[in-house]
Amino acid sequence: MRFTSIRIITEDVSSLVAFYERVTAKSAVWSNDDFAELRVASGTLAFASTRTVGLFGPGAARPRDNHSVIVEFLVDDVDREYIRLSGWMTDFVNAPTTMPWGNRSLLFRDPDGNLINFFTPVSEDGIMKFHGQVGESQRVDD
């Protein structure tokens, strides 16, 4: 088994895709007006219109109703990302905060209310866990 993607159902695919393209500085690949994918090295974030829900079964998914999933992105420097996003984003849940498990995290919401976490490992264990995925400039604070 191989994990490949998370799909977000939305009423406005183009706006949500534009938001994630701006946040990640990546371009999405569009299949049609109802479906796009933003591909990164570790997986894909897919976006689908509410018009696609009927293909899975009526009521199988509802837009703007996520209360339990956090979309997470490993970034080289969460504090630098906070500064970059602060120029245009307003829906921050917190400023960069060091979590007890060794990651420095920035939480914010997308236009549909989904929670996003940008994080950078800062503890030795965290850095080791993500070794090879974190920029070479990342170091443990003394």
C-alpha positions as CSV (number, residue, x, y, z in Angstrom):
1,M,0.0,0.0,0.0
2,R,1.2,3.5,-0.8
3,F,-0.4,6.7,0.5
4,T,-0.8,9.1,-2.5
5,S,-3.1,12.0,-1.8
6,I,-5.6,14.0,0.2
7,R,-8.6,15.4,-1.7
8,I,-10.5,18.5,-0.6
9,I,-14.0,18.9,-1.8
10,T,-14.9,22.5,-2.4
11,E,-17.6,24.7,-4.0
12,D,-14.9,26.9,-5.6
13,V,-12.1,24.8,-7.0
14,S,-10.3,27.7,-8.8
15,S,-10.2,29.9,-5.7
16,L,-9.0,27.1,-3.4
17,V,-6.3,26.0,-5.9
18,A,-5.1,29.6,-6.3
19,F,-4.8,29.9,-2.5
20,Y,-2.7,26.7,-2.3
21,E,-0.6,27.6,-5.3
22,R,0.3,30.9,-3.5
23,V,0.9,29.2,-0.1
24,T,3.1,26.5,-1.6
25,A,4.7,28.4,-4.5
26,K,3.8,25.4,-6.7
27,S,1.5,25.2,-9.7
28,A,-1.4,22.8,-9.8
29,V,-2.1,20.4,-12.6
30,W,-5.7,20.7,-13.9
31,S,-7.6,17.7,-15.3
32,N,-10.8,19.7,-15.9
33,D,-12.8,22.5,-14.3
34,D,-13.8,20.2,-11.5
35,F,-10.5,18.6,-10.6
36,A,-6.9,19.8,-10.0
37,E,-3.8,18.4,-8.2
38,L,-1.0,20.1,-6.4
39,R,1.9,17.6,-6.5
40,V,4.8,17.8,-4.1
41,A,7.6,15.2,-3.5
42,S,5.8,13.4,-0.7
43,G,2.3,13.3,-2.1
44,T,-0.5,15.1,-3.8
45,L,-3.2,17.5,-2.6
46,A,-6.2,17.1,-4.8
47,F,-9.1,19.5,-5.2
48,A,-12.5,18.5,-6.5
49,S,-15.8,20.3,-7.1
50,T,-18.9,19.4,-5.2
51,R,-20.2,18.3,-8.6
52,T,-17.9,15.2,-8.3
53,V,-19.4,14.0,-5.0
54,G,-22.2,12.2,-6.7
55,L,-19.6,9.9,-8.3
56,F,-18.8,8.5,-4.9
57,G,-22.4,8.5,-3.6
58,P,-24.8,11.2,-2.6
59,G,-23.6,13.0,0.6
60,A,-20.3,11.1,0.7
61,A,-18.4,14.4,1.3
62,R,-19.4,18.0,2.3
63,P,-17.3,21.1,1.6
64,R,-16.3,23.4,4.4
65,D,-17.1,20.8,7.0
66,N,-13.6,19.6,8.1
67,H,-13.2,19.6,11.9
68,S,-10.6,16.9,12.4
69,V,-8.0,16.8,9.6
70,I,-4.9,19.1,9.5
71,V,-3.0,19.4,6.2
72,E,0.7,19.5,7.0
73,F,3.7,20.7,5.1
74,L,7.3,20.3,6.2
75,V,9.1,23.6,5.4
76,D,12.8,24.6,5.9
77,D,12.0,27.6,8.1
78,V,8.6,28.1,9.5
79,D,9.4,31.6,10.8
80,R,10.5,32.7,7.3
81,E,7.2,31.3,5.9
82,Y,5.2,33.2,8.6
83,I,6.8,36.5,7.4
84,R,6.1,35.6,3.8
85,L,2.5,34.7,4.4
86,S,1.9,37.6,6.7
87,G,2.0,40.0,3.8
88,W,-1.4,38.8,2.5
89,M,-2.9,36.1,4.8
90,T,-5.2,37.0,7.7
91,D,-6.6,33.7,9.0
92,F,-3.7,32.6,11.3
93,V,-4.6,30.2,14.1
94,N,-1.2,30.8,15.8
95,A,2.1,32.4,15.2
96,P,5.1,30.0,14.9
97,T,5.2,28.0,18.2
98,T,7.5,25.3,19.3
99,M,5.4,22.2,20.1
100,P,6.3,19.7,22.9
101,W,7.1,17.0,20.3
102,G,9.9,19.1,18.8
103,N,8.4,20.8,15.8
104,R,8.0,24.6,15.3
105,S,4.5,25.0,13.9
106,L,2.5,27.7,12.1
107,L,-1.3,27.0,11.9
108,F,-3.6,28.8,9.5
109,R,-6.8,28.2,7.6
110,D,-7.5,28.0,3.9
111,P,-10.6,29.9,2.4
112,D,-12.8,26.8,3.1
113,G,-11.7,26.7,6.7
114,N,-9.4,23.7,6.5
115,L,-6.6,23.8,9.0
116,I,-3.0,23.9,7.6
117,N,0.2,23.3,9.5
118,F,3.6,24.5,8.2
119,F,6.2,22.9,10.5
120,T,10.0,22.8,10.9
121,P,11.6,20.2,13.2
122,V,13.8,21.9,15.8
123,S,14.6,19.2,18.3
124,E,17.4,16.7,17.6
125,D,14.8,13.8,17.4
126,G,12.6,15.8,15.0
127,I,15.5,16.7,12.8
128,M,16.6,13.0,12.7
129,K,13.1,11.9,11.9
130,F,12.9,14.0,8.8
131,H,16.6,13.8,7.9
132,G,16.9,14.2,4.1
133,Q,13.7,16.2,3.9
134,V,14.9,19.3,5.8
135,G,17.3,21.9,4.3
136,E,20.9,21.6,5.2
137,S,20.8,24.9,7.0
138,Q,18.4,23.4,9.7
139,R,20.3,23.0,13.0
140,V,19.3,22.2,16.6
141,D,19.3,25.3,18.9
142,D,22.0,25.1,21.7
